[in-house]
Amino acid sequence: MRVVGIMALCVMLGGCASVTRGTTETISVASTPSGAEATISGLEAPMTCTTPCSFVAKRNADISVTIEKPGYETQIIPLQKDIPATGAAGFAGNVLLGGVIGMGVDAATGAATDHKPNPVIVTLQPRMAAPVARQQRPPRRSAPPPQPEAGT
C-alpha cells in the first residue's frame, strides 16, 4: 500500500513545472560593443556585470536590465514573463493529474514562465556629441553717416 502511495505521489509531481523546470533560470546579456556595464534590477539584490555575462533569476521576478558604456546611449530593457510550451505542458500536467496543489505552487513561483528576451542582446548607439556653441560676434558698427562739410 505504501509503494502505491509513493508511486501516485510521483505521478502527481511529474507534471509540476516547478519540479520539471525549476523556479529559477539563467539569463544571458551581451552587447555590441562588449565591455558595457549591465545593471539588473528586480532581483533580491540588484547586481551588475560586464557584458557578456549571465545571471540567475527567479522565474517570477519583474526584471529590467540597464546597459551603459561611456560614449554610448544608455539602454533599458524590461524583461517580459512568457509561458513557453514547456512551461504550459508542466502546468497542464497538474490539471490532468489532479495536482491542484502543484498548480498553486507553479503559479506562486512562476515555474511555468520564462523571461523574454533571453538572451538580452543590445547594440549600443554612439552618443551624439553636444553641439558646440558658436561664439557670437559683436554686431558690426556701421560707418557713421557722412558729415556735411563746413562752409558749404
N, CA, C and O atoms as a GROMACS GRO file, in nm:
protein
  608
    1MET      N    1   0.083  -0.118   0.000
    1MET     CA    2   0.000   0.000   0.000
    1MET      C    3   0.088   0.126   0.000
    1MET      O    4   0.058   0.224  -0.068
    2ARG      N    5   0.196   0.121   0.077
    2ARG     CA    6   0.289   0.234   0.084
    2ARG      C    7   0.353   0.261  -0.052
    2ARG      O    8   0.369   0.377  -0.091
    3VAL      N    9   0.390   0.157  -0.123
    3VAL     CA   10   0.451   0.170  -0.255
    3VAL      C   11   0.353   0.235  -0.352
    3VAL      O   12   0.393   0.320  -0.433
    4VAL      N   13   0.228   0.198  -0.346
    4VAL     CA   14   0.127   0.255  -0.434
    4VAL      C   15   0.112   0.404  -0.405
    4VAL      O   16   0.100   0.485  -0.497
    5GLY      N   17   0.112   0.442  -0.278
    5GLY     CA   18   0.101   0.583  -0.240
    5GLY      C   19   0.220   0.664  -0.290
    5GLY      O   20   0.202   0.775  -0.339
    6ILE      N   21   0.340   0.611  -0.278
    6ILE     CA   22   0.460   0.680  -0.326
    6ILE      C   23   0.456   0.694  -0.478
    6ILE      O   24   0.493   0.799  -0.531
    7MET      N   25   0.412   0.591  -0.548
    7MET     CA   26   0.404   0.600  -0.693
    7MET      C   27   0.300   0.704  -0.737
    7MET      O   28   0.323   0.778  -0.832
    8ALA      N   29   0.188   0.710  -0.667
    8ALA     CA   30   0.084   0.808  -0.700
    8ALA      C   31   0.138   0.949  -0.678
    8ALA      O   32   0.112   1.039  -0.757
    9LEU      N   33   0.212   0.968  -0.572
    9LEU     CA   34   0.272   1.099  -0.544
    9LEU      C   35   0.372   1.137  -0.653
    9LEU      O   36   0.375   1.252  -0.697
   10CYS      N   37   0.453   1.044  -0.698
   10CYS     CA   38   0.550   1.071  -0.804
   10CYS      C   39   0.480   1.109  -0.934
   10CYS      O   40   0.525   1.198  -1.005
   11VAL      N   41   0.370   1.041  -0.966
   11VAL     CA   42   0.296   1.072  -1.087
   11VAL      C   43   0.239   1.213  -1.079
   11VAL      O   44   0.244   1.287  -1.178
   12MET      N   45   0.184   1.252  -0.963
   12MET     CA   46   0.126   1.385  -0.949
   12MET      C   47   0.233   1.493  -0.957
   12MET      O   48   0.209   1.600  -1.014
   13LEU      N   49   0.349   1.469  -0.902
   13LEU     CA   50   0.456   1.568  -0.907
   13LEU      C   51   0.525   1.574  -1.042
   13LEU      O   52   0.588   1.674  -1.075
   14GLY      N   53   0.514   1.468  -1.121
   14GLY     CA   54   0.580   1.465  -1.252
   14GLY      C   55   0.531   1.572  -1.347
   14GLY      O   56   0.605   1.614  -1.435
   15GLY      N   57   0.408   1.616  -1.332
   15GLY     CA   58   0.354   1.719  -1.419
   15GLY      C   59   0.379   1.859  -1.368
   15GLY      O   60   0.350   1.957  -1.437
   16CYS      N   61   0.432   1.871  -1.251
   16CYS     CA   62   0.451   2.001  -1.187
   16CYS      C   63   0.569   2.075  -1.249
   16CYS      O   64   0.681   2.024  -1.249
   17ALA      N   65   0.544   2.196  -1.302
   17ALA     CA   66   0.651   2.272  -1.368
   17ALA      C   67   0.762   2.310  -1.272
   17ALA      O   68   0.878   2.318  -1.313
   18SER      N   69   0.728   2.334  -1.145
   18SER     CA   70   0.833   2.372  -1.051
   18SER      C   71   0.930   2.257  -1.028
   18SER      O   72   1.047   2.279  -0.994
   19VAL      N   73   0.884   2.134  -1.047
   19VAL     CA   74   0.973   2.018  -1.034
   19VAL      C   75   1.048   1.995  -1.165
   19VAL      O   76   1.168   1.970  -1.163
   20THR      N   77   0.979   2.002  -1.278
   20THR     CA   78   1.043   1.969  -1.405
   20THR      C   79   1.128   2.082  -1.460
   20THR      O   80   1.226   2.056  -1.530
   21ARG      N   81   1.094   2.208  -1.430
   21ARG     CA   82   1.167   2.323  -1.486
   21ARG      C   83   1.245   2.401  -1.381
   21ARG      O   84   1.342   2.470  -1.416
   22GLY      N   85   1.207   2.393  -1.258
   22GLY     CA   86   1.274   2.469  -1.153
   22GLY      C   87   1.213   2.609  -1.139
   22GLY      O   88   1.134   2.651  -1.224
   23THR      N   89   1.248   2.679  -1.033
   23THR     CA   90   1.191   2.811  -1.007
   23THR      C   91   1.287   2.923  -1.046
   23THR      O   92   1.255   3.041  -1.027
   24THR      N   93   1.404   2.888  -1.099
   24THR     CA   94   1.499   2.990  -1.145
   24THR      C   95   1.542   2.960  -1.288
   24THR      O   96   1.524   2.850  -1.339
   25GLU      N   97   1.598   3.064  -1.353
   25GLU     CA   98   1.651   3.046  -1.488
   25GLU      C   99   1.775   3.133  -1.502
   25GLU      O  100   1.794   3.230  -1.430
   26THR      N  101   1.860   3.096  -1.597
   26THR     CA  102   1.980   3.173  -1.627
   26THR      C  103   1.950   3.265  -1.744
   26THR      O  104   1.900   3.221  -1.848
   27ILE      N  105   1.982   3.394  -1.727
   27ILE     CA  106   1.959   3.493  -1.831
   27ILE      C  107   2.093   3.548  -1.876
   27ILE      O  108   2.174   3.589  -1.792
   28SER      N  109   2.118   3.549  -2.005
   28SER     CA  110   2.243   3.598  -2.061
   28SER      C  111   2.226   3.739  -2.114
   28SER      O  112   2.120   3.775  -2.164
   29VAL      N  113   2.333   3.821  -2.102
   29VAL     CA  114   2.333   3.959  -2.150
   29VAL      C  115   2.457   3.980  -2.235
   29VAL      O  116   2.568   3.947  -2.193
   30ALA      N  117   2.439   4.035  -2.356
   30ALA     CA  118   2.552   4.064  -2.444
   30ALA      C  119   2.528   4.201  -2.508
   30ALA      O  120   2.414   4.243  -2.527
   31SER      N  121   2.638   4.268  -2.540
   31SER     CA  122   2.626   4.398  -2.606
   31SER      C  123   2.732   4.412  -2.713
   31SER      O  124   2.838   4.349  -2.708
   32THR      N  125   2.700   4.496  -2.811
   32THR     CA  126   2.798   4.536  -2.912
   32THR      C  127   2.812   4.685  -2.900
   32THR      O  128   2.715   4.756  -2.924
   33PRO      N  129   2.927   4.737  -2.864
   33PRO     CA  130   3.050   4.667  -2.827
   33PRO      C  131   3.036   4.602  -2.690
   33PRO      O  132   2.954   4.643  -2.608
   34SER      N  133   3.120   4.501  -2.666
   34SER     CA  134   3.118   4.435  -2.536
   34SER      C  135   3.189   4.523  -2.434
   34SER      O  136   3.244   4.628  -2.469
   35GLY      N  137   3.185   4.481  -2.310
   35GLY     CA  138   3.250   4.558  -2.204
   35GLY      C  139   3.161   4.664  -2.143
   35GLY      O  140   3.210   4.750  -2.070
   36ALA      N  141   3.031   4.659  -2.171
   36ALA     CA  142   2.937   4.754  -2.112
   36ALA      C  143   2.898   4.704  -1.973
   36ALA      O  144   2.909   4.585  -1.944
   37GLU      N  145   2.852   4.794  -1.890
   37GLU     CA  146   2.806   4.758  -1.756
   37GLU      C  147   2.657   4.733  -1.761
   37GLU      O  148   2.579   4.820  -1.800
   38ALA      N  149   2.616   4.612  -1.721
   38ALA     CA  150   2.475   4.575  -1.716
   38ALA      C  151   2.431   4.576  -1.571
   38ALA      O  152   2.490   4.506  -1.488
   39THR      N  153   2.329   4.654  -1.539
   39THR     CA  154   2.274   4.659  -1.404
   39THR      C  155   2.138   4.591  -1.409
   39THR      O  156   2.050   4.631  -1.485
   40ILE      N  157   2.122   4.488  -1.326
   40ILE     CA  158   1.999   4.411  -1.326
   40ILE      C  159   1.919   4.448  -1.203
   40ILE      O  160   1.965   4.433  -1.090
   41SER      N  161   1.797   4.497  -1.226
   41SER     CA  162   1.709   4.529  -1.114
   41SER      C  163   1.592   4.432  -1.115
   41SER      O  164   1.557   4.375  -1.218
   42GLY      N  165   1.533   4.413  -0.998
   42GLY     CA  166   1.422   4.320  -0.984
   42GLY      C  167   1.464   4.191  -0.918
   42GLY      O  168   1.380   4.104  -0.893
   43LEU      N  169   1.592   4.177  -0.890
   43LEU     CA  170   1.640   4.060  -0.818
   43LEU      C  171   1.631   4.089  -0.668
   43LEU      O  172   1.599   4.201  -0.628
   44GLU      N  173   1.658   3.988  -0.586
   44GLU     CA  174   1.656   4.012  -0.441
   44GLU      C  175   1.753   4.122  -0.405
   44GLU      O  176   1.724   4.204  -0.318
   45ALA      N  177   1.867   4.126  -0.469
   45ALA     CA  178   1.964   4.233  -0.450
   45ALA      C  179   2.010   4.274  -0.590
   45ALA      O  180   2.055   4.189  -0.667
   46PRO      N  181   2.001   4.404  -0.625
   46PRO     CA  182   2.046   4.446  -0.758
   46PRO      C  183   2.192   4.405  -0.780
   46PRO      O  184   2.271   4.402  -0.686
   47MET      N  185   2.226   4.373  -0.903
   47MET     CA  186   2.363   4.332  -0.933
   47MET      C  187   2.408   4.396  -1.062
   47MET      O  188   2.327   4.440  -1.144
   48THR      N  189   2.539   4.400  -1.080
   48THR     CA  190   2.597   4.449  -1.205
   48THR      C  191   2.696   4.345  -1.257
   48THR      O  192   2.753   4.267  -1.181
   49CYS      N  193   2.713   4.346  -1.388
   49CYS     CA  194   2.812   4.259  -1.451
   49CYS      C  195   2.859   4.328  -1.578
   49CYS      O  196   2.795   4.420  -1.628
   50THR      N  197   2.973   4.283  -1.630
   50THR     CA  198   3.029   4.339  -1.753
   50THR      C  199   2.997   4.244  -1.867
   50THR      O  200   3.025   4.125  -1.860
   51THR      N  201   2.938   4.301  -1.975
   51THR     CA  202   2.896   4.216  -2.087
   51THR      C  203   3.016   4.161  -2.163
   51THR      O  204   3.117   4.230  -2.178
   52PRO      N  205   3.006   4.038  -2.211
   52PRO     CA  206   2.897   3.944  -2.198
   52PRO      C  207   2.897   3.879  -2.060
   52PRO      O  208   3.003   3.851  -2.003
   53CYS      N  209   2.776   3.855  -2.006
   53CYS     CA  210   2.764   3.796  -1.873
   53CYS      C  211   2.630   3.726  -1.862
   53CYS      O  212   2.547   3.734  -1.953
   54SER      N  213   2.608   3.659  -1.751
   54SER     CA  214   2.479   3.594  -1.726
   54SER      C  215   2.452   3.598  -1.576
   54SER      O  216   2.543   3.617  -1.496
   55PHE      N  217   2.327   3.581  -1.541
   55PHE     CA  218   2.286   3.580  -1.401
   55PHE      C  219   2.169   3.486  -1.384
   55PHE      O  220   2.101   3.451  -1.481
   56VAL      N  221   2.145   3.445  -1.260
   56VAL     CA  222   2.034   3.356  -1.229
   56VAL      C  223   1.925   3.439  -1.162
   56VAL      O  224   1.951   3.517  -1.071
   57ALA      N  225   1.801   3.422  -1.210
   57ALA     CA  226   1.688   3.497  -1.156
   57ALA      C  227   1.571   3.403  -1.130
   57ALA      O  228   1.557   3.299  -1.194
   58LYS      N  229   1.489   3.443  -1.034
   58LYS     CA  230   1.366   3.368  -1.009
   58LYS      C  231   1.273   3.391  -1.128
   58LYS      O  232   1.266   3.501  -1.183
   59ARG      N  233   1.203   3.288  -1.166
   59ARG     CA  234   1.115   3.296  -1.282
   59ARG      C  235   0.999   3.394  -1.262
   59ARG      O  236   0.944   3.443  -1.361
   60ASN      N  237   0.962   3.423  -1.137
   60ASN     CA  238   0.850   3.514  -1.114
   60ASN      C  239   0.895   3.658  -1.091
   60ASN      O  240   0.812   3.744  -1.060
   61ALA      N  241   1.025   3.688  -1.106
   61ALA     CA  242   1.078   3.823  -1.080
   61ALA      C  243   1.044   3.918  -1.195
   61ALA      O  244   1.043   3.879  -1.312
   62ASP      N  245   1.017   4.044  -1.159
   62ASP     CA  246   0.999   4.150  -1.258
   62ASP      C  247   1.135   4.215  -1.279
   62ASP      O  248   1.181   4.290  -1.193
   63ILE      N  249   1.198   4.187  -1.391
   63ILE     CA  250   1.338   4.224  -1.413
   63ILE      C  251   1.351   4.328  -1.524
   63ILE      O  252   1.278   4.324  -1.623
   64SER      N  253   1.446   4.420  -1.506
   64SER     CA  254   1.486   4.508  -1.615
   64SER      C  255   1.638   4.515  -1.614
   64SER      O  256   1.701   4.507  -1.509
   65VAL      N  257   1.696   4.530  -1.732
   65VAL     CA  258   1.841   4.535  -1.749
   65VAL      C  259   1.876   4.671  -1.808
   65VAL      O  260   1.826   4.709  -1.914
   66THR      N  261   1.965   4.744  -1.737
   66THR     CA  262   2.013   4.873  -1.786
   66THR      C  263   2.156   4.854  -1.832
   66THR      O  264   2.240   4.806  -1.756
   67ILE      N  265   2.185   4.890  -1.957
   67ILE     CA  266   2.318   4.870  -2.014
   67ILE      C  267   2.378   5.006  -2.044
   67ILE      O  268   2.319   5.087  -2.116
   68GLU      N  269   2.498   5.030  -1.988
   68GLU     CA  270   2.566   5.158  -2.002
   68GLU      C  271   2.712   5.138  -2.040
   68GLU      O  272   2.777   5.044  -1.995
   69LYS      N  273   2.762   5.229  -2.123
   69LYS     CA  274   2.903   5.232  -2.157
   69LYS      C  275   2.936   5.376  -2.193
   69LYS      O  276   2.862   5.440  -2.267
   70PRO      N  277   3.049   5.428  -2.140
   70PRO     CA  278   3.086   5.567  -2.171
   70PRO      C  279   3.092   5.589  -2.322
   70PRO      O  280   3.148   5.508  -2.396
   71GLY      N  281   3.033   5.701  -2.366
   71GLY     CA  282   3.033   5.735  -2.508
   71GLY      C  283   2.914   5.677  -2.584
   71GLY      O  284   2.901   5.702  -2.704
   72TYR      N  285   2.827   5.600  -2.516
   72TYR     CA  286   2.712   5.538  -2.580
   72TYR      C  287   2.584   5.571  -2.504
   72TYR      O  288   2.585   5.600  -2.385
   73GLU      N  289   2.474   5.566  -2.577
   73GLU     CA  290   2.343   5.589  -2.516
   73GLU      C  291   2.309   5.473  -2.423
   73GLU      O  292   2.332   5.357  -2.456
   74THR      N  293   2.253   5.505  -2.307
   74THR     CA  294   2.208   5.404  -2.211
   74THR      C  295   2.081   5.338  -2.265
   74THR      O  296   1.994   5.406  -2.320
   75GLN      N  297   2.071   5.207  -2.249
   75GLN     CA  298   1.951   5.135  -2.291
   75GLN      C  299   1.894   5.058  -2.173
   75GLN      O  300   1.968   4.996  -2.096
   76ILE      N  301   1.763   5.064  -2.159
   76ILE     CA  302   1.693   4.990  -2.054
   76ILE      C  303   1.602   4.890  -2.122
   76ILE      O  304   1.517   4.926  -2.204
   77ILE      N  305   1.619   4.762  -2.086
   77ILE     CA  306   1.540   4.656  -2.146
   77ILE      C  307   1.458   4.589  -2.037
   77ILE      O  308   1.513   4.519  -1.952
   78PRO      N  309   1.325   4.610  -2.038
   78PRO     CA  310   1.241   4.537  -1.943
   78PRO      C  311   1.218   4.395  -1.995
   78PRO      O  312   1.189   4.377  -2.113
   79LEU      N  313   1.230   4.296  -1.909
   79LEU     CA  314   1.207   4.158  -1.949
   79LEU      C  315   1.061   4.124  -1.922
   79LEU      O  316   1.007   4.157  -1.816
   80GLN      N  317   0.998   4.059  -2.017
   80GLN     CA  318   0.858   4.017  -2.005
   80GLN      C  319   0.854   3.871  -1.963
   80GLN      O  320   0.942   3.793  -1.998
   81LYS      N  321   0.751   3.836  -1.887
   81LYS     CA  322   0.731   3.696  -1.850
   81LYS      C  323   0.639   3.632  -1.952
   81LYS      O  324   0.532   3.686  -1.984
   82ASP      N  325   0.681   3.516  -2.003
   82ASP     CA  326   0.608   3.448  -2.109
   82ASP      C  327   0.594   3.301  -2.069
   82ASP      O  328   0.682   3.246  -2.002
   83ILE      N  329   0.486   3.239  -2.109
   83ILE     CA  330   0.467   3.096  -2.081
   83ILE      C  331   0.499   3.018  -2.208
   83ILE      O  332   0.417   3.015  -2.300
   84PRO      N  333   0.618   2.955  -2.214
   84PRO     CA  334   0.654   2.876  -2.333
   84PRO      C  335   0.579   2.742  -2.332
   84PRO      O  336   0.514   2.707  -2.233
   85ALA      N  337   0.590   2.670  -2.438
   85ALA     CA  338   0.522   2.540  -2.450
   85ALA      C  339   0.563   2.445  -2.339
   85ALA      O  340   0.479   2.372  -2.286
   86THR      N  341   0.691   2.444  -2.301
   86THR     CA  342   0.735   2.352  -2.196
   86THR      C  343   0.675   2.390  -2.061
   86THR      O  344   0.642   2.302  -1.981
   87GLY      N  345   0.662   2.519  -2.035
   87GLY     CA  346   0.601   2.563  -1.910
   87GLY      C  347   0.453   2.531  -1.907
   87GLY      O  348   0.399   2.490  -1.804
   88ALA      N  349   0.385   2.551  -2.021
   88ALA     CA  350   0.242   2.521  -2.029
   88ALA      C  351   0.218   2.372  -2.011
   88ALA      O  352   0.120   2.332  -1.948
   89ALA      N  353   0.307   2.291  -2.066
   89ALA     CA  354   0.292   2.146  -2.052
   89ALA      C  355   0.306   2.104  -1.907
   89ALA      O  356   0.231   2.020  -1.858
   90GLY      N  357   0.402   2.162  -1.837
   90GLY     CA  358   0.420   2.131  -1.695
   90GLY      C  359   0.301   2.175  -1.614
   90GLY      O  360   0.256   2.102  -1.525
   91PHE      N  361   0.249   2.294  -1.643
   91PHE     CA  362   0.132   2.344  -1.572
   91PHE      C  363   0.010   2.258  -1.604
   91PHE      O  364  -0.068   2.226  -1.514
   92ALA      N  365  -0.007   2.221  -1.731
   92ALA     CA  366  -0.121   2.138  -1.772
   92ALA      C  367  -0.112   2.000  -1.709
   92ALA      O  368  -0.215   1.937  -1.682
   93GLY      N  369   0.007   1.954  -1.687
   93GLY     CA  370   0.024   1.825  -1.621
   93GLY      C  371  -0.042   1.823  -1.484
   93GLY      O  372  -0.091   1.719  -1.439
   94ASN      N  373  -0.044   1.938  -1.418
   94ASN     CA  374  -0.112   1.947  -1.289
   94ASN      C  375  -0.262   1.925  -1.305
   94ASN      O  376  -0.325   1.857  -1.224
   95VAL      N  377  -0.319   1.983  -1.409
   95VAL     CA  378  -0.463   1.971  -1.433
   95VAL      C  379  -0.498   1.826  -1.463
   95VAL      O  380  -0.594   1.772  -1.408
   96LEU      N  381  -0.420   1.765  -1.552
   96LEU     CA  382  -0.450   1.628  -1.594
   96LEU      C  383  -0.436   1.529  -1.480
   96LEU      O  384  -0.512   1.432  -1.472
   97LEU      N  385  -0.341   1.552  -1.394
   97LEU     CA  386  -0.316   1.456  -1.286
   97LEU      C  387  -0.378   1.498  -1.155
   97LEU      O  388  -0.352   1.437  -1.051
   98GLY      N  389  -0.462   1.602  -1.158
   98GLY     CA  390  -0.534   1.641  -1.037
   98GLY      C  391  -0.447   1.710  -0.934
   98GLY      O  392  -0.482   1.710  -0.815
   99GLY      N  393  -0.336   1.767  -0.974
   99GLY     CA  394  -0.246   1.831  -0.878
   99GLY      C  395  -0.280   1.977  -0.854
   99GLY      O  396  -0.206   2.065  -0.900
  100VAL      N  397  -0.388   2.004  -0.785
  100VAL     CA  398  -0.428   2.142  -0.757
  100VAL      C  399  -0.321   2.212  -0.675
  100VAL      O  400  -0.296   2.331  -0.693
  101ILE      N  401  -0.259   2.140  -0.587
  101ILE     CA  402  -0.151   2.198  -0.506
  101ILE      C  403  -0.034   2.235  -0.597
  101ILE      O  404   0.025   2.342  -0.580
  102GLY      N  405  -0.002   2.149  -0.691
  102GLY     CA  406   0.106   2.178  -0.786
  102GLY      C  407   0.075   2.300  -0.870
  102GLY      O  408   0.166   2.377  -0.901
  103MET      N  409  -0.051   2.319  -0.907
  103MET     CA  410  -0.090   2.438  -0.984
  103MET      C  411  -0.064   2.564  -0.902
  103MET      O  412  -0.015   2.664  -0.954
  104GLY      N  413  -0.098   2.558  -0.774
  104GLY     CA  414  -0.076   2.673  -0.686
  104GLY      C  415   0.072   2.703  -0.670
  104GLY      O  416   0.112   2.819  -0.671
  105VAL      N  417   0.151   2.599  -0.656
  105VAL     CA  418   0.296   2.617  -0.642
  105VAL      C  419   0.353   2.677  -0.770
  105VAL      O  420   0.433   2.770  -0.764
  106ASP      N  421   0.313   2.625  -0.885
  106ASP     CA  422   0.362   2.677  -1.013
  106ASP      C  423   0.324   2.824  -1.032
  106ASP      O  424   0.404   2.905  -1.078
  107ALA      N  425   0.200   2.857  -0.996
  107ALA     CA  426   0.154   2.995  -1.011
  107ALA      C  427   0.232   3.089  -0.918
  107ALA      O  428   0.270   3.199  -0.958
  108ALA      N  429   0.256   3.046  -0.795
  108ALA     CA  430   0.326   3.130  -0.697
  108ALA      C  431   0.473   3.148  -0.731
  108ALA      O  432   0.528   3.256  -0.711
  109THR      N  433   0.537   3.045  -0.782
  109THR     CA  434   0.681   3.053  -0.810
  109THR      C  435   0.711   3.099  -0.952
  109THR      O  436   0.825   3.132  -0.983
  110GLY      N  437   0.610   3.102  -1.036
  110GLY     CA  438   0.632   3.139  -1.176
  110GLY      C  439   0.704   3.030  -1.253
  110GLY      O  440   0.762   3.057  -1.358
  111ALA      N  441   0.701   2.908  -1.203
  111ALA     CA  442   0.777   2.798  -1.263
  111ALA      C  443   0.738   2.771  -1.407
  111ALA      O  444   0.817   2.716  -1.483
  112ALA      N  445   0.618   2.809  -1.446
  112ALA     CA  446   0.575   2.783  -1.583
  112ALA      C  447   0.617   2.895  -1.678
  112ALA      O  448   0.590   2.886  -1.798
  113THR      N  449   0.684   3.000  -1.627
  113THR     CA  450   0.718   3.114  -1.711
  113THR      C  451   0.868   3.121  -1.743
  113THR      O  452   0.951   3.063  -1.672
  114ASP      N  453   0.900   3.193  -1.850
  114ASP     CA  454   1.037   3.226  -1.887
  114ASP      C  455   1.041   3.376  -1.910
  114ASP      O  456   0.939   3.438  -1.941
  115HIS      N  457   1.159   3.436  -1.895
  115HIS     CA  458   1.176   3.577  -1.926
  115HIS      C  459   1.215   3.593  -2.073
  115HIS      O  460   1.295   3.516  -2.126
  116LYS      N  461   1.157   3.693  -2.137
  116LYS     CA  462   1.188   3.725  -2.276
  116LYS      C  463   1.228   3.871  -2.284
  116LYS      O  464   1.162   3.951  -2.217
  117PRO      N  465   1.326   3.912  -2.357
  117PRO     CA  466   1.415   3.828  -2.437
  117PRO      C  467   1.521   3.761  -2.350
  117PRO      O  468   1.565   3.816  -2.249
  118ASN      N  469   1.559   3.646  -2.389
  118ASN     CA  470   1.670   3.574  -2.326
  118ASN      C  471   1.734   3.490  -2.436
  118ASN      O  472   1.675   3.392  -2.480
  119PRO      N  473   1.853   3.525  -2.479
  119PRO     CA  474   1.945   3.623  -2.422
  119PRO      C  475   1.905   3.767  -2.457
  119PRO      O  476   1.838   3.794  -2.556
  120VAL      N  477   1.950   3.859  -2.370
  120VAL     CA  478   1.933   4.001  -2.394
  120VAL      C  479   2.053   4.045  -2.479
  120VAL      O  480   2.167   4.039  -2.432
  121ILE      N  481   2.028   4.089  -2.603
  121ILE     CA  482   2.136   4.130  -2.693
  121ILE      C  483   2.109   4.274  -2.736
  121ILE      O  484   2.003   4.304  -2.791
  122VAL      N  485   2.205   4.362  -2.710
  122VAL     CA  486   2.187   4.504  -2.735
  122VAL      C  487   2.301   4.557  -2.822
  122VAL      O  488   2.417   4.524  -2.799
  123THR      N  489   2.267   4.639  -2.921
  123THR     CA  490   2.367   4.712  -2.997
  123THR      C  491   2.361   4.856  -2.949
  123THR      O  492   2.263   4.927  -2.972
  124LEU      N  493   2.468   4.899  -2.882
  124LEU     CA  494   2.471   5.034  -2.826
  124LEU      C  495   2.492   5.136  -2.936
  124LEU      O  496   2.569   5.114  -3.030
  125GLN      N  497   2.425   5.249  -2.924
  125GLN     CA  498   2.436   5.357  -3.021
  125GLN      C  499   2.529   5.464  -2.967
  125GLN      O  500   2.517   5.503  -2.851
  126PRO      N  501   2.623   5.514  -3.048
  126PRO     CA  502   2.714   5.619  -3.002
  126PRO      C  503   2.634   5.742  -2.958
  126PRO      O  504   2.535   5.780  -3.021
  127ARG      N  505   2.679   5.802  -2.850
  127ARG     CA  506   2.615   5.923  -2.800
  127ARG      C  507   2.647   6.037  -2.895
  127ARG      O  508   2.762   6.053  -2.936
  128MET      N  509   2.550   6.113  -2.927
  128MET     CA  510   2.570   6.229  -3.014
  128MET      C  511   2.647   6.334  -2.937
  128MET      O  512   2.616   6.364  -2.822
  129ALA      N  513   2.748   6.391  -3.001
  129ALA     CA  514   2.827   6.496  -2.936
  129ALA      C  515   2.739   6.618  -2.917
  129ALA      O  516   2.656   6.651  -3.002
  130ALA      N  517   2.758   6.684  -2.805
  130ALA     CA  518   2.681   6.804  -2.777
  130ALA      C  519   2.720   6.910  -2.879
  130ALA      O  520   2.839   6.924  -2.911
  131PRO      N  521   2.624   6.984  -2.930
  131PRO     CA  522   2.659   7.087  -3.028
  131PRO      C  523   2.750   7.191  -2.965
  131PRO      O  524   2.730   7.234  -2.851
  132VAL      N  525   2.850   7.230  -3.040
  132VAL     CA  526   2.945   7.330  -2.992
  132VAL      C  527   2.879   7.466  -3.006
  132VAL      O  528   2.828   7.502  -3.112
  133ALA      N  529   2.881   7.541  -2.898
  133ALA     CA  530   2.819   7.674  -2.900
  133ALA      C  531   2.906   7.767  -2.984
  133ALA      O  532   3.027   7.774  -2.966
  134ARG      N  533   2.842   7.836  -3.075
  134ARG     CA  534   2.916   7.932  -3.158
  134ARG      C  535   2.934   8.059  -3.079
  134ARG      O  536   2.844   8.105  -3.008
  135GLN      N  537   3.050   8.114  -3.093
  135GLN     CA  538   3.073   8.244  -3.030
  135GLN      C  539   3.001   8.348  -3.113
  135GLN      O  540   3.013   8.351  -3.236
  136GLN      N  541   2.929   8.430  -3.045
  136GLN     CA  542   2.861   8.535  -3.119
  136GLN      C  543   2.955   8.651  -3.137
  136GLN      O  544   3.025   8.693  -3.045
  137ARG      N  545   2.955   8.700  -3.256
  137ARG     CA  546   3.038   8.816  -3.285
  137ARG      C  547   2.961   8.940  -3.244
  137ARG      O  548   2.838   8.945  -3.253
  138PRO      N  549   3.034   9.041  -3.198
  138PRO     CA  550   2.962   9.165  -3.165
  138PRO      C  551   2.904   9.222  -3.293
  138PRO      O  552   2.960   9.204  -3.401
  139PRO      N  553   2.792   9.292  -3.282
  139PRO     CA  554   2.731   9.346  -3.403
  139PRO      C  555   2.826   9.443  -3.472
  139PRO      O  556   2.900   9.516  -3.406
  140ARG      N  557   2.823   9.442  -3.603
  140ARG     CA  558   2.910   9.533  -3.679
  140ARG      C  559   2.860   9.675  -3.663
  140ARG      O  560   2.740   9.703  -3.662
  141ARG      N  561   2.955   9.759  -3.650
  141ARG     CA  562   2.920   9.901  -3.646
  141ARG      C  563   2.915   9.952  -3.788
  141ARG      O  564   3.003   9.926  -3.870
  142SER      N  565   2.812  10.022  -3.814
  142SER     CA  566   2.806  10.079  -3.947
  142SER      C  567   2.886  10.209  -3.946
  142SER      O  568   2.899  10.276  -3.843
  143ALA      N  569   2.937  10.241  -4.059
  143ALA     CA  570   3.016  10.366  -4.068
  143ALA      C  571   2.923  10.483  -4.037
  143ALA      O  572   2.807  10.483  -4.078
  144PRO      N  573   2.973  10.583  -3.965
  144PRO     CA  574   2.886  10.697  -3.934
  144PRO      C  575   2.849  10.768  -4.064
  144PRO      O  576   2.926  10.770  -4.159
  145PRO      N  577   2.730  10.826  -4.066
  145PRO     CA  578   2.689  10.894  -4.190
  145PRO      C  579   2.785  11.007  -4.220
  145PRO      O  580   2.840  11.069  -4.129
  146PRO      N  581   2.805  11.033  -4.347
  146PRO     CA  582   2.900  11.142  -4.382
  146PRO      C  583   2.849  11.273  -4.325
  146PRO      O  584   2.730  11.305  -4.330
  147GLN      N  585   2.943  11.348  -4.272
  147GLN     CA  586   2.910  11.480  -4.216
  147GLN      C  587   2.919  11.585  -4.324
  147GLN      O  588   3.010  11.581  -4.407
  148PRO      N  589   2.826  11.679  -4.325
  148PRO     CA  590   2.837  11.785  -4.424
  148PRO      C  591   2.962  11.867  -4.396
  148PRO      O  592   2.998  11.892  -4.281
  149GLU      N  593   3.026  11.905  -4.501
  149GLU     CA  594   3.148  11.984  -4.483
  149GLU      C  595   3.111  12.123  -4.434
  149GLU      O  596   3.006  12.178  -4.469
  150ALA      N  597   3.197  12.176  -4.356
  150ALA     CA  598   3.172  12.308  -4.302
  150ALA      C  599   3.186  12.412  -4.411
  150ALA      O  600   3.279  12.402  -4.492
  151GLY      N  601   3.103  12.506  -4.417
  151GLY     CA  602   3.113  12.613  -4.513
  151GLY      C  603   3.039  12.582  -4.640
  151GLY      O  604   3.041  12.667  -4.729
  152THR      N  605   2.980  12.481  -4.657
  152THR     CA  606   2.906  12.460  -4.780
  152THR      C  607   2.763  12.490  -4.764
  152THR      O  608   2.686  12.478  -4.860
   0.00000   0.00000   0.00000
